[in-house]
Every structure is written in structure tokens, then in C-alpha cells.
Amino acid sequence: MLLKIAWRNIWRNKRRSFITLTSVAFALFFAIIMRSMQTGTYDQAYSSVINATTGYMQWQGEGYWDKQSLDRSFHPDSHQRKQILAHEGVLDLLPRLESFALLASNNSDTKPGFLKGVDAELEAKYFQLNEKLLAGELPNSQNNGVLLASGLAENLSLGLGDTMVIIGQGYHGMSANGKYPVIGIADLKNPIANKSTVYLDLKELQFLTGAYGQVSAEVIIPKSKDQLIELKQDLALIIDDESSDLLTWQEMMPELIEAMEADSAGGLAILFILYLVIGFGIFGTILMLTAERKPEYGILLSIGMSRGRMALTSFMETGLLSLLGILGGSFLAWPLAAYYHYNPIELGGDMDAMMEEYGMEPLLPFSLDGDIWLTHGSIMLIISLLLSFYAVVTIYRLNPVNAMRR
């Protein structure tokens, strides 16, 4: 009965109810769109940088991350490797050997490059390296060639079938020079990696550098990227911490997290201002509504309606209005967020350059994470219900005689 009365009271003044409902809906719409864009951009950035560089967790030689040199590569203990693979939270281990060298061709000046010796089959399985191919094939033990990132191929003026020269230093000062045919070109979806990366078969790079059996790191593929801390604690009991290190991507790239947190703080500040403005708007509506209905409240009290039921009815009115606004704002935001989730905004100019500095693809995809809708819908509902306590307090303090004289 009280719910029915509250619903009818809402539509007694349709214009005022529509203004309140619309203000809630548009506040939630802008909040969802803003956070969807931010969260989608963060997810895309994390995925782009992590997949193109470190992976979510690495098992490395001691001190390798502080000084990335072939001399700090290590030979993984086979027993420890089996124990890690047997852990229920681990999907697989991807061996990688990484080094730096000068790259040359007949058609360009010498360029610095980043050599990555990988198991291409595993890289394709877990990091979709095969999907990034623009032409050619992945390196393996049979084709004995190199896969170039698209930006590097352009800088070196190389195409499929051309020969690239590698001039570098191998393990413990050995010479690491060789000529390789270009068997593939890939777009790595990471601006920095696209300008410098060369993929070779792992065993071929070990042979070239003289680092037989050595790896720079074993990339640990977790079953859940949200439980890295717990996984690291378990794996730390397995590995020998005196000769190797276990690092998560947060420890390897703290500057990426700091940049995202700073950007997120700015977004949250804007949302706070938005909620503050809308909160005052809703409060103004409740204030006006309560003042207009004081004579009505006085009459209802005089004929025997309890203050508790009257206060509950008023509380329900605000709650129902807020829920209608929240549903409207959510439905308005969903199509726009979905469109830009599948068709990300392409950045240009200064924003493009800034994204490249962090190794991110210059795109702004939106997120469809349901937590965004749930979180900001809940915030709007809580704000509205808290403000409705003004009417509740007014009803409990109301003098029926004085109210009816107005």
C-alpha cells in the first residue's frame, strides 16, 4: 500500500519528477561514459604494454631486471621448472632470450634493435603473435629467419625475402654477428616495440649469442591475472631466490601504474564535482517538495497516519525516482559504450605522441565492465537516499497545527 501511494505521489507533479529523474539519469550517464572510457583505456594500455613486453610474471636470473644483459641470463633448473608447471595457478612457461644489437641492410643506415629469441608456437598461443602478422610466417627451427616489427622493417627498408645483418655482442663478450632472411613482418600494436623488435627462434638466438641453454626469463602464464600476488607467494617457495628472481609486471613497470593512477585520480575528481552539483540539484528538489507538502503532512498526521509510515512513503518516493533515473542513465550509456568498445576512438596530434611515450597504441576503447554500471548506479542511489533524510527529519519534527496554517 505504501509503495503504491509513493508511486502515485511521484506523478502528482510530473514536471518536477521529470526534472529530478532526468538530472539523475544524465549524471549517471556522464559518470558511466567517463569511467568506461578511462577503464577501457587502462585495460587496453595494460594489455598492449604487458603482452608486448614482460607478460604478467617473469622468472629471471638474479638482478637481470636492474641490468638487462646477456651475462645475467640464467639456465632454468629443470626440477624447479617442472614444479612451477605443476602449480594449479600456472598455465605454462614461455622461455625468452633477449639482447640488443645493431641492425643493417643494403637500403638504409644502421639502426639499433631489440632481439627476442622465442618459442613462436607458445607466443602465438598465449600472446597471439600469429594474429599480428602482416605478411610471411613466424620464425622456427626450420626456416632460420627473422620476423620484423612493421616500423623497424620500414626504417630498414626491408621486405619479405630481403637480408638483414645483425651486429652485436654475445654471451660473455662473444661476437654475435649474422645474416638472416626476413620471413615475416608484424604489427605488434605497441608503438615502441614496432620500431625496434626482431623475433628469432629461441635456439637460433642462443646459437648466435653463444648463450646455449640460457634464457633471459621464463614468462609465467597465470590462470588468473587477478591473483598474481598469491601466485608469487606460492612460487617463491619453489624457486631458488639466491640465483633467480620472481617479478610481477607491477614490479617491473611501476611507472605505468603511477601514470594510470594519476590519470584515474583526475577523473575521480571530476566525477566528485559532477556528483556534488547533481546532489545539490536533487536536494533542491527535495527541499521544494517538502516545503510544498507540509500542509498535506499536517493533515495526514491529524487524521491519524503515523510519522513512521509517512516518512517511509517519502523515502520510497525518492528511492523510486532515483531508480528510474538510474535505469534511464544506464540504458542511455550502454549503446554508446558498446559502440566505442568495438570501434575505439583513434587519437592524433599531441595525444598520439603522449601515448607512444608509454608504449601504448593510440586508441581509446570503452569498457563494458558491469562493475562500472553497478558502482556508479549505487553511488547515485546512495546520494539520493541520503538526501531524502531531509524530508524524513522534517516529518518527525513537524507540528501538525502550524503546518496546516500555512
Secondary structure, DSSP 8 states (H G I E B T S, - for coil): -HHHHHHHHHTTSHHHHHHHHHHHHHHHHHHHHHHHHHHHHHHHHHHHHHHHTT-SEEEEETTTTTS--GGG-B---HHHHHHHHHSTTEEEEEEEEEEEEEEEETTEEEEEEEEEEE-HHHHHHHH-GGGGEEEE----TTT--EEEEHHHHHHTT--TT-EEEEEEE-GGG-EEEEEEEEEEEE--S-HHHHTTEEEEEHHHHHHHHT-TT-BSEEEEEES-GGGHHHHHHHHHTTS-TTTEEEEEHHHH-HHHHHHHHHHHHHHHHHHHHHHHHHHHHHHHHHHHHHHHTHHHHHHHHHTT--HHHHHHHHHHHHHHHHHHHHHHHHHHHHHHHHHHHHS-EE--HHHHHHHHHTT--SEE-----HHHHHHHHHHHHHHHHHHHHHHHHHHHH--HHHHHT-
